[in-house]
Amino acid sequence: MNKKTLLTVCALAAFALCAYQTKTLLDKPNDPIYKNIDPTVSPGSDFFLYANGTWLKQNPIPAAYSSWGIGNEVTEEIRDRLKKINEDALKANAPKGTGTQKIGDFYYTGLDSAGIEKAGISPLQEKLNLIDQAKSPQDILNAAAILTTIGARNIIGMRVSQDDKNSSKMMVQLGQTGLGLPNRDYYFKTDARTTRIRTDYNDKYLPTLLTLSGWDEQRALAGAKSSYNIEKFLADSSRKLEDLRDPYRNYNKMTVAGLNHLTPDIDWNILFKMLELKPVDSVIVGQPEYYRAINQALRTFTVDDWKAYLRLKLVGSYAAYLNDAFAEENFRFGGKVLRGQKEQLPRWKRVLDTENGIMGELLGQLFVKEYFPEKSKERYVAEVEAIRQAYREHIQKLDWMSPETKQKALDKLNAVHPKVGYPDQWKDFSALNISRDSYAGNVMNARHWLYLVNINKLGKPVNHQEWNMTPQTYNANYSPSNNEITLPAAQLLIPGIKDEDVDDAMAYGYVAASVIGHEITHGFDDEGRQFDAKGNLKGWWTPQDSVQFTKRAQMLVDQFNGYVVLDSLHVNGKAALGENIADLGGIVLGIDAFKKTQQYKEGKKINGFTPMQRFFLGYALSWLGHERDEALANQILTDVHAPGFLRVNGPFSDVPEFYEAFHIKKGDKMWIDPEKRVSIW
């Protein structure tokens, strides 16, 4: 570490330690921690309900949502701000090609319900004709490739991203895809809930989409059956959720000649041209058995079967942007049946969400200028360094890791690059064409533009300045290939309270532990630990240390496998392992970083709670929310994250400071005997 870097780190650490001096002690009515407490619940019985119970009682899930929580509250605040940005753009009459023109015109077409109704399915007609004209398996593959270029999910799961074993190189990657239900388990599970969803999908949703697309009832029923049979055939060769988390098993590098040998009926040289790629010499195939299944499916199913399948993939991918009949059926199945929503969001919110996903950085530039001050960015940059220092100390004190592995872990930790708040370099949207002609047409243009942005990375140096999410996104992530964390501005906000009024105890629980510590720990979870400091998939652990890690990780798998969420549904401890390791790691790192702050050292209570109690309550605030049963069931089958209430109660039961802060005793529901508590990092 050079002198300049050392001085910067020291300054950031000093900022983190003195930040509490600038905070205002919160009055009870304005303190989100105090007002959410449910005093009728014992902390040792269900801490999540204790911390958030009053809010949950006062905030039922709105009809248009499958869940409701703090993320929704932040998102609603952001939507209101983005709405103003869009309305201003509508009035601006900005010159063609400017960001303001693109924002205004996209919003205009999205709100033009009369124009959308009049257009019907016409924005898709050219691509529908392409599918209808197919006469051979090669024609089907060509049509599938073209649909891929406009974001219509089908049998080809292709993207350009970093080579896991050579993170400086961008490679063509092929992965499993092609299903209409959320994942493979929906095709084979026989419980009543999943069976009901599958029956609706097969007997109602698919035929309705085909009928709306112009087919008569008899043809639509037959086409739906053919399409479903193709999907089920592919699902049988698709990997389960937990199996997709093994980076070595999902890394299969081969030449194009090798890929052609894997799938002898598919000429990938032709297909890559249809996918608008530059010449390709080698690829990484995530799940080879899936592509062998495609090859077999091309022999098994007729061209007419495939036409129905591709037609459904196209109209299903664009249904939300077509007339009301399409949009309502898309919502009926995707919103009501799958996630339990009672009604659709208002059109303006749906349009904003679509726009945000397509050209969010254009909006983000305007958003952060007005709503995320530099002072807030500085605060959380400082918290990153506080967490990093706590992690260094944890690694050095580990009694199960050898000095050799410790040094490499420290090297990787020191190399973690944080992206905080918003990009220093914004995306160039000059080539994106947006007009007032058609909403679905704008979505198609934008999806194709995004596709070209991705594939044009092939053969170019990795752009480490690029963000993979927008500043106004309520989310955060860790990239193994870049060894970096991304912390968007929205994820750092607490709704209804200015950042300057958030005390350090709340901030260290809500952000430092739940977000920063969580994301950094992903670099050392069961998957992330297999990548080195430069982001390469490469072994750097001694065999003995790997065994010790795996033993501790298995304890966490077993702990979460024991939690029943709904009906007979348990958490999938293996699939959720990385997130659970990151949660536990974030909490213990956040605690030690917080212990160095002025607020912790002073020990003064705020609204009746000690600093350490406020830390745990601040963490619980970050998972504030509840879900409909349908959404919970969907999450258990498709998501590597445990439900929010278990992301509080689960890891807290492993943390000694939690027991001390809230006087948890043996016999309390959250008690775990000390020898059974998980300790990894």
C-alpha positions in Angstrom: 0.0 0.0 0.0 1.6 3.3 -1.1 1.6 6.5 1.1 -1.2 8.2 -0.9 -3.5 5.1 -0.5 -2.6 4.8 3.2 -3.5 8.4 3.8 -6.8 8.0 1.9 -7.8 4.9 3.9 -6.9 6.7 7.2 -9.0 9.6 6.3 -11.9 7.4 5.4 -11.6 5.5 8.6 -11.5 8.7 10.6 -14.7 9.8 8.8 -16.4 6.6 9.7 -15.4 6.9 13.3 -16.6 10.4 13.8 -19.7 10.3 11.6 -21.9 9.9 14.6 -21.0 13.5 15.8 -23.0 14.9 12.8 -26.1 12.9 13.5 -29.3 14.2 15.2 -30.7 12.1 18.0 -34.0 10.9 16.7 -37.3 11.7 18.3 -39.5 8.6 18.9 -42.1 9.4 16.2 -39.3 9.8 13.6 -37.2 6.9 14.5 -38.0 3.9 12.2 -36.5 1.5 14.7 -38.6 2.6 17.6 -41.9 2.9 15.7 -41.7 -0.5 14.1 -41.1 -2.4 17.4 -43.9 -4.9 18.4 -43.6 -5.0 22.2 -46.0 -8.0 22.4 -43.3 -10.2 20.8 -40.3 -11.5 22.7 -37.0 -10.8 21.0 -35.9 -14.4 21.8 -39.0 -15.9 20.3 -39.0 -14.2 16.8 -36.7 -11.2 16.5 -37.9 -10.3 13.0 -41.5 -9.9 14.3 -40.3 -8.1 17.4 -38.3 -5.6 15.3 -40.9 -5.1 12.5 -44.2 -6.4 13.9 -46.0 -3.0 14.3 -45.1 -2.0 10.7 -46.3 -5.3 9.4 -49.6 -4.9 11.1 -50.0 -1.4 9.8 -48.9 -2.1 6.3 -50.8 -4.9 4.6 -49.6 -5.9 1.1 -51.3 -3.7 -1.5 -53.4 -5.5 -4.1 -50.9 -4.8 -6.9 -48.0 -6.4 -5.2 -46.9 -9.9 -4.3 -44.8 -8.6 -1.4 -44.4 -5.3 0.5 -41.5 -4.0 2.5 -38.8 -1.4 2.9 -37.5 -2.0 -0.6 -41.0 -1.2 -2.0 -41.1 2.0 0.1 -37.7 3.1 -1.3 -38.9 2.1 -4.8 -42.1 4.1 -4.5 -40.1 7.2 -3.4 -37.8 6.7 -6.4 -40.7 6.1 -8.8 -42.2 9.5 -7.8 -38.9 11.2 -8.5 -38.5 9.4 -11.8 -42.0 10.3 -12.8 -41.2 14.0 -12.4 -38.0 13.5 -14.5 -40.2 11.8 -17.2 -42.9 14.4 -17.1 -40.3 17.2 -17.4 -38.8 15.3 -20.4 -42.3 15.1 -22.0 -42.7 18.9 -21.9 -39.1 19.7 -23.0 -39.5 19.1 -26.7 -35.8 18.2 -26.7 -33.8 17.8 -29.9 -33.7 14.3 -31.5 -31.0 12.1 -30.1 -30.7 13.7 -26.8 -31.2 11.8 -23.6 -34.2 14.0 -22.7 -35.8 13.2 -26.0 -35.4 9.5 -25.5 -36.8 9.6 -22.0 -39.8 11.7 -23.0 -40.7 9.7 -26.1 -40.4 6.4 -24.4 -42.7 7.6 -21.6 -45.1 9.0 -24.2 -45.5 5.7 -26.1 -45.9 3.8 -22.9 -48.7 6.0 -21.7 -50.4 6.0 -25.1 -52.9 3.3 -24.3 -55.1 4.2 -27.4 -52.1 3.9 -29.7 -51.1 0.6 -28.1 -54.7 -0.8 -28.6 -54.8 0.3 -32.2 -51.4 -1.3 -33.0 -52.5 -4.6 -31.5 -49.9 -7.3 -32.4 -48.5 -5.4 -35.4 -45.2 -4.5 -33.8 -44.4 -8.2 -33.7 -45.7 -9.0 -37.2 -42.4 -9.1 -39.0 -40.9 -11.5 -36.5 -44.1 -13.6 -36.5 -43.9 -13.9 -40.3 -40.3 -15.1 -40.0 -41.4 -17.9 -37.7 -44.3 -18.8 -39.9 -42.0 -19.1 -43.0 -39.8 -21.7 -41.3 -39.6 -25.0 -43.3 -36.7 -26.8 -41.7 -34.8 -27.2 -38.4 -32.2 -24.7 -39.7 -34.9 -22.1 -40.3 -36.1 -22.7 -36.7 -32.6 -22.2 -35.4 -32.2 -19.0 -37.5 -35.5 -17.6 -36.1 -34.5 -18.5 -32.6 -31.2 -16.6 -33.0 -33.1 -13.5 -34.3 -35.5 -13.7 -31.3 -32.5 -13.8 -29.0 -31.2 -10.5 -30.5 -34.4 -8.8 -29.4 -34.6 -10.2 -25.9 -37.2 -12.9 -26.6 -36.1 -15.8 -24.4 -36.0 -19.1 -26.2 -33.7 -22.2 -26.6 -30.5 -20.2 -27.1 -29.1 -18.8 -23.9 -26.2 -16.7 -25.1 -24.3 -13.8 -23.7 -20.8 -12.3 -23.7 -19.1 -12.1 -20.3 -15.8 -12.7 -18.6 -14.0 -16.1 -18.8 -14.1 -17.4 -15.2 -10.6 -18.7 -15.5 -9.2 -15.7 -17.4 -11.1 -12.6 -16.1 -9.3 -10.3 -18.5 -11.0 -12.0 -21.5 -14.6 -11.6 -22.7 -16.0 -14.9 -24.0 -19.2 -16.2 -25.6 -21.1 -18.1 -22.9 -24.0 -20.5 -23.5 -26.3 -21.5 -20.7 -29.6 -23.3 -20.1 -32.8 -21.4 -20.8 -35.9 -22.0 -22.9 -38.5 -22.7 -20.2 -41.7 -20.7 -19.8 -42.3 -21.7 -16.1 -39.8 -20.2 -13.6 -37.5 -23.3 -13.5 -37.3 -27.0 -14.1 -38.9 -28.0 -10.8 -42.2 -26.6 -11.9 -42.4 -29.3 -14.6 -41.9 -32.2 -12.2 -43.0 -31.4 -8.6 -46.3 -33.0 -7.7 -47.4 -31.0 -4.7 -50.8 -29.3 -5.0 -49.6 -25.8 -5.4 -47.1 -26.5 -8.2 -49.5 -28.8 -10.0 -52.1 -26.1 -10.0 -49.7 -23.6 -11.5 -48.5 -26.1 -14.1 -52.1 -27.0 -15.1 -53.1 -23.3 -15.5 -50.0 -22.7 -17.6 -50.6 -25.6 -19.9 -54.4 -25.5 -20.2 -55.1 -21.8 -20.1 -52.1 -19.4 -20.4 -50.4 -20.9 -23.4 -53.6 -21.4 -25.5 -54.8 -17.9 -24.6 -51.6 -16.3 -25.9 -51.8 -18.3 -29.1 -55.4 -17.3 -29.6 -54.7 -13.7 -29.0 -51.8 -13.9 -31.5 -54.4 -14.9 -34.2 -54.7 -18.7 -34.1 -58.1 -20.4 -33.9 -59.0 -22.3 -30.8 -58.2 -25.8 -32.1 -54.8 -24.8 -33.5 -54.0 -22.8 -30.3 -54.7 -25.9 -28.0 -52.6 -28.1 -30.2 -49.8 -25.5 -30.4 -49.8 -25.0 -26.6 -49.5 -28.8 -26.1 -46.6 -29.0 -28.5 -44.8 -26.1 -26.9 -45.2 -27.5 -23.4 -43.9 -30.8 -24.5 -40.8 -29.1 -25.9 -40.3 -27.2 -22.6 -40.7 -30.3 -20.5 -38.2 -32.2 -22.7 -35.7 -29.4 -22.1 -36.5 -29.1 -18.4 -35.6 -32.8 -18.0 -32.0 -31.9 -19.0 -31.8 -28.6 -17.1 -29.9 -28.4 -13.8 -31.4 -27.7 -10.5 -31.0 -24.4 -8.7 -28.4 -25.6 -6.3 -26.4 -27.3 -9.1 -26.0 -24.0 -10.9 -23.8 -22.7 -8.1 -20.9 -24.9 -8.8 -18.5 -22.8 -10.9 -16.3 -25.7 -12.0 -19.1 -27.9 -13.1 -20.7 -25.0 -14.9 -17.5 -24.2 -16.8 -17.0 -26.2 -19.9 -14.7 -24.4 -22.4 -14.6 -25.8 -25.9 -13.8 -24.8 -29.5 -16.6 -24.1 -31.9 -15.6 -27.4 -33.6 -16.1 -29.1 -30.2 -19.5 -27.4 -29.8 -20.5 -28.6 -33.2 -19.5 -32.1 -32.1 -21.6 -31.8 -29.0 -24.6 -30.8 -31.1 -24.0 -32.4 -34.5 -27.3 -31.2 -36.0 -26.5 -27.5 -35.2 -23.9 -25.6 -37.2 -22.8 -23.0 -34.7 -20.8 -21.0 -37.3 -24.1 -20.2 -39.1 -25.9 -19.6 -35.8 -23.3 -17.2 -34.5 -23.6 -15.1 -37.7 -27.4 -15.0 -37.2 -26.6 -13.9 -33.6 -24.7 -10.9 -35.1 -21.4 -12.1 -33.5 -17.9 -11.4 -34.8 -16.0 -14.6 -35.7 -16.0 -17.0 -32.7 -13.2 -19.5 -32.1 -14.2 -20.9 -28.6 -17.1 -20.8 -26.2 -17.9 -21.6 -22.6 -20.9 -23.9 -22.2 -22.4 -23.9 -18.8 -24.6 -27.0 -19.1 -23.6 -29.2 -22.0 -26.4 -31.7 -21.4 -28.9 -28.9 -22.1 -27.5 -28.3 -25.5 -27.4 -32.0 -26.3 -31.1 -32.0 -25.4 -31.7 -29.2 -27.9 -30.0 -31.2 -30.6 -32.2 -34.2 -29.7 -35.3 -32.0 -29.5 -34.7 -30.8 -33.1 -34.9 -34.4 -34.2 -37.9 -35.3 -31.9 -40.3 -32.5 -32.6 -41.7 -31.3 -35.9 -41.1 -27.9 -37.5 -44.8 -27.0 -36.7 -44.2 -27.9 -33.0 -41.2 -25.5 -33.0 -43.2 -22.8 -34.7 -45.8 -22.8 -31.9 -42.9 -22.8 -29.4 -41.2 -19.8 -30.9 -44.4 -17.9 -31.4 -45.2 -18.3 -27.7 -41.7 -17.2 -26.8 -42.1 -14.1 -28.9 -45.6 -13.0 -27.8 -44.9 -14.0 -24.2 -41.8 -11.8 -24.1 -43.6 -8.8 -25.4 -47.1 -9.4 -24.0 -46.7 -6.7 -21.3 -46.1 -4.0 -24.0 -49.0 -5.0 -26.3 -52.7 -4.3 -26.1 -54.8 -4.8 -22.9 -55.8 -8.4 -23.8 -52.2 -9.5 -23.9 -51.1 -7.5 -20.9 -54.0 -8.7 -18.8 -53.4 -12.4 -19.6 -49.7 -11.9 -18.9 -50.5 -10.4 -15.5 -53.2 -13.0 -14.7 -50.7 -15.8 -14.9 -47.4 -14.1 -14.1 -48.8 -11.8 -11.4 -51.9 -13.5 -9.9 -51.2 -17.2 -10.4 -47.4 -17.2 -9.8 -47.0 -14.4 -7.3 -50.5 -13.8 -5.8 -50.9 -10.2 -6.9 -54.5 -9.0 -6.9 -54.3 -6.2 -9.5 -51.8 -4.6 -11.9 -49.7 -1.6 -11.1 -50.9 1.6 -12.7 -49.7 2.0 -16.3 -47.3 4.8 -15.5 -45.5 2.7 -12.9 -45.2 -0.2 -15.3 -43.8 2.0 -18.0 -41.3 3.5 -15.6 -40.1 0.1 -14.4 -39.6 -1.0 -18.1 -37.8 2.2 -18.9 -35.6 1.8 -15.8 -34.6 -1.7 -16.9 -33.8 -0.5 -20.4 -32.2 2.9 -20.1 -31.8 3.3 -16.3 -28.5 5.1 -16.5 -30.0 7.9 -18.5 -32.5 8.4 -15.7 -29.8 7.7 -13.1 -27.7 10.7 -14.1 -30.6 13.0 -13.4 -31.6 11.0 -10.2 -28.3 11.2 -8.4 -27.7 14.8 -9.2 -30.8 15.8 -7.3 -31.3 13.1 -4.7 -27.9 11.6 -3.6 -25.5 14.2 -2.2 -21.7 13.7 -2.3 -21.6 13.7 1.5 -23.7 10.5 1.6 -21.4 8.8 -0.9 -18.4 9.7 1.3 -20.1 8.2 4.3 -20.6 4.8 2.7 -17.2 4.7 1.0 -15.9 5.1 4.6 -18.1 2.3 5.8 -16.6 0.0 3.1 -13.2 0.6 4.5 -14.4 0.1 8.1 -15.8 -3.3 7.0 -12.7 -4.2 5.1 -10.5 -3.5 8.2 -12.8 -5.6 10.4 -12.5 -8.4 7.8 -8.7 -8.2 7.9 -8.8 -8.6 11.6 -11.2 -11.5 11.4 -9.0 -13.4 8.9 -5.9 -12.9 11.0 -7.6 -14.3 14.1 -9.2 -17.4 12.4 -8.1 -20.5 14.3 -9.1 -23.0 11.5 -7.2 -21.4 8.6 -3.5 -21.8 7.8 -1.1 -18.8 7.4 -0.7 -19.6 3.7 -4.4 -19.4 2.9 -4.8 -16.4 5.3 -2.3 -14.4 3.3 -4.1 -15.1 0.0 -7.4 -14.2 1.6 -6.0 -10.9 2.7 -4.6 -10.3 -0.8 -8.0 -10.9 -2.2 -9.8 -8.7 0.4 -7.3 -5.8 -0.2 -8.1 -6.1 -4.0 -11.9 -5.8 -3.6 -13.0 -2.8 -5.6 -16.0 -0.9 -4.3 -18.5 1.0 -6.6 -20.6 3.2 -4.4 -23.6 5.3 -5.2 -23.3 5.9 -8.9 -20.9 5.4 -11.8 -18.0 7.7 -12.4 -18.4 6.9 -16.1 -21.9 6.7 -17.6 -23.1 4.5 -20.5 -23.3 6.0 -24.0 -26.9 5.9 -25.3 -26.3 7.8 -28.5 -26.9 4.7 -30.7 -30.3 3.9 -29.0 -33.2 4.9 -31.3 -36.4 5.9 -29.4 -39.4 7.5 -31.1 -43.1 8.2 -30.6 -44.2 5.5 -33.1 -44.7 2.4 -30.9 -44.3 1.3 -27.3 -43.5 -2.3 -28.2 -41.3 -1.1 -31.0 -39.3 1.1 -28.6 -38.9 -1.9 -26.2 -37.7 -4.0 -29.2 -35.2 -1.3 -30.3 -33.9 -0.9 -26.8 -33.6 -4.7 -26.2 -31.7 -5.0 -29.5 -29.4 -2.1 -28.5 -28.7 -3.7 -25.1 -28.0 -7.0 -26.9 -25.5 -5.2 -29.2 -23.9 -3.4 -26.3 -23.3 -6.9 -24.7 -22.0 -8.8 -27.8 -19.7 -5.9 -28.8 -17.6 -6.6 -25.7 -16.3 -9.7 -27.4 -12.6 -9.3 -28.1 -12.3 -6.0 -26.2 -10.7 -5.3 -22.8 -12.9 -5.6 -19.8 -14.4 -2.2 -18.8 -14.1 -2.1 -15.1 -15.8 1.3 -14.9 -19.1 -0.2 -16.2 -21.9 -0.7 -13.7 -24.3 -3.7 -14.0 -27.2 -2.0 -12.2 -28.5 1.6 -12.0 -28.0 4.0 -9.1 -31.8 4.0 -8.5 -31.9 0.2 -8.1 -32.7 -1.2 -4.7 -30.1 -4.0 -4.8 -26.4 -4.6 -4.6 -24.0 -7.3 -5.7 -20.6 -8.8 -5.8 -18.8 -9.8 -9.0 -16.4 -12.8 -8.7 -14.8 -12.1 -12.0 -14.1 -8.4 -11.2 -13.7 -8.9 -7.4 -15.8 -5.9 -6.9 -18.9 -4.8 -5.0 -21.6 -2.5 -6.5 -23.7 -0.5 -4.0 -26.3 1.7 -5.8 -27.5 4.8 -4.1 -31.0 3.5 -3.7 -29.8 0.5 -1.6 -28.3 2.9 0.9 -31.5 4.9 1.6 -33.9 4.5 4.4 -37.4 5.8 3.4 -38.8 8.8 5.2 -35.5 9.9 6.8 -32.6 11.9 5.6 -29.2 10.2 5.6 -27.8 12.9 7.9 -30.3 11.9 10.6 -29.4 8.2 10.6 -27.3 7.3 13.6 -24.3 5.1 13.1 -25.9 2.1 14.9 -28.7 2.1 12.4 -26.4 2.8 9.5 -24.0 0.0 10.4 -26.8 -2.5 10.8 -28.8 -1.4 7.8 -25.9 -0.8 5.3 -22.5 -1.8 6.7 -23.7 -5.3 7.8 -26.7 -6.0 5.6 -25.2 -4.6 2.3 -21.5 -3.9 2.5 -20.3 -6.7 4.7 -22.8 -9.1 2.9 -21.4 -8.3 -0.5 -17.7 -8.4 0.5 -18.3 -11.8 2.2 -19.7 -13.1 -1.1 -16.1 -13.1 -2.3 -15.4 -15.7 0.4 -18.7 -17.7 0.3 -18.9 -21.3 -1.0 -18.8 -20.1 -4.6 -16.9 -16.8 -4.4 -14.0 -18.3 -2.4 -13.1 -20.3 -5.5 -12.0 -17.2 -7.4 -8.7 -15.5 -6.7 -7.8 -11.8 -6.1 -7.8 -11.2 -9.9 -11.2 -12.7 -10.3 -10.0 -16.0 -11.8 -11.5 -19.4 -11.0 -8.4 -20.8 -9.5 -7.7 -22.8 -6.4 -5.9 -20.8 -3.7 -6.9 -22.8 -0.6 -4.9 -25.6 1.0 -6.8 -28.9 0.9 -7.0 -28.9 4.7 -8.5 -25.3 4.9 -11.1 -26.2 2.2 -12.2 -29.2 4.4 -12.5 -26.9 7.4 -14.5 -24.4 5.5 -16.8 -27.0 4.1 -17.5 -28.5 7.6 -18.6 -25.1 8.8 -20.6 -24.4 5.7 -22.5 -27.7 6.0 -23.6 -26.6 9.5 -25.3 -23.6 7.9 -26.9 -25.8 5.2 -28.3 -28.1 7.9 -29.5 -25.1 10.0 -31.5 -23.6 7.1 -32.7 -26.9 5.8 -34.6 -27.2 9.1 -36.6 -24.0 8.6 -40.2 -24.6 7.3 -41.5 -21.6 5.4 -44.9 -22.6 4.0 -46.9 -25.9 3.9 -44.3 -28.5 3.4 -41.8 -26.2 1.8 -38.4 -25.9 3.5 -35.5 -23.6 2.7 -33.1 -25.2 0.3 -30.1 -24.8 2.5 -27.6 -25.9 -0.3 -29.0 -23.4 -2.9 -29.2 -20.6 -0.3 -25.7 -21.3 1.2 -23.9 -18.4 -0.4 -26.4 -15.9 0.7 -26.6 -17.3 4.2 -22.8 -17.2 4.5 -22.8 -13.6 3.3 -25.6 -12.6 5.8 -23.7 -14.2 8.7 -20.4 -12.7 7.6 -21.9 -9.2 7.1 -23.4 -9.2 10.6 -20.2 -10.3 12.4 -18.1 -7.8 10.4 -20.6 -5.1 10.9 -20.6 -5.6 14.7 -16.8 -5.3 14.9 -16.7 -2.3 12.6 -19.4 -0.6 14.7 -17.6 -1.3 18.0 -14.9 1.2 16.8 -17.4 4.1 16.4 -17.9 6.9 18.8 -21.6 6.0 19.3 -20.8 2.5 20.4 -18.0 3.7 22.8 -20.2 6.3 24.4 -22.9 3.7 25.0 -25.8 6.2 25.2 -29.3 4.9 24.6 -31.6 6.4 21.9 -35.3 5.9 22.5 -34.6 3.2 25.1 -32.2 1.1 23.1 -28.4 0.7 23.5 -26.1 1.2 20.5 -25.7 -2.5 20.0 -29.5 -3.1 20.2 -30.0 -0.4 17.6 -27.4 -2.1 15.4 -29.4 -5.4 15.4 -32.7 -3.5 15.0 -31.1 -1.6 12.1 -30.1 -4.8 10.4 -33.7 -6.2 10.9 -35.0 -3.0 9.3 -33.2 -3.9 6.1 -35.3 -7.0 5.8 -38.6 -5.3 6.8 -41.4 -6.8 4.7 -43.8 -9.7 4.1 -44.9 -11.8 1.1 -48.0 -13.5 -0.2 -48.0 -17.3 0.0 -47.7 -17.6 -3.7 -44.7 -15.4 -3.8 -43.0 -17.3 -0.9 -43.6 -20.6 -2.7 -42.1 -19.2 -5.9 -39.1 -17.9 -4.0 -38.3 -21.2 -2.3 -38.3 -23.0 -5.7 -36.5 -20.3 -7.8 -34.4 -18.0 -5.5 -31.1 -18.6 -3.8 -32.1 -16.2 -1.1 -34.0 -17.3 2.0 -37.2 -15.3 2.9 -36.5 -12.0 4.7 -37.6 -13.1 8.1 -35.1 -16.0 8.1 -32.3 -13.7 6.9 -32.8 -12.0 10.3 -33.7 -14.9 12.7 -31.4 -17.4 11.1 -28.0 -15.7 11.3 -28.8 -13.8 14.5 -29.1 -17.2 16.3 -25.5 -17.8 15.5 -24.1 -14.5 16.8 -23.0 -14.3 20.5 -23.5 -10.5 20.7 -27.2 -10.9 19.8 -27.7 -13.2 22.8 -26.0 -10.7 25.0 -27.8 -7.6 23.7 -31.3 -9.0 24.1 -30.7 -11.4 26.9 -31.6 -14.5 24.9 -31.9 -17.6 27.2 -32.0 -21.4 26.7 -35.5 -22.3 26.0 -36.2 -19.3 23.8 -37.2 -20.3 20.2 -34.1 -18.5 18.7 -31.7 -20.2 21.1 -29.1 -22.5 19.5 -26.7 -24.3 21.8 -23.2 -22.7 21.6 -21.5 -25.8 20.1 -24.1 -25.9 17.3 -23.8 -22.2 16.3 -22.1 -21.5 13.0 -18.9 -19.5 12.8 -17.1 -19.2 9.5 -15.7 -15.7 9.0 
